Amino acid sequence: MIKCHLSRIMGEKKLRVADVARAVGVHRNAITLLYEETASRVEMDTINKLCAFLDCGIQDLFEYLPEGEN
């Protein structure tokens, strides 16, 4: 299972979904799906833009958890 930490990172930085979407140039729905951990796929360009904007690495944004460890 892939865990997305976008909501935690955004909370720490006091950012709203709309603000992030506008800043990275990605549709708000794409950010919402990641924020709520309901996305089934993510464009590499979106990941790149998020990491650059949030000043984090991909390992900070996503985490792999083997099944049963969630």
Secondary structure, 3 states (H helix, E strand, C coil): CEEECHHHHHHHCCCCHHHHHHHHCCCHHHHHHHHCCCCCCCCHHHHHHHHHHHCCCHHHHEEECCCCCC
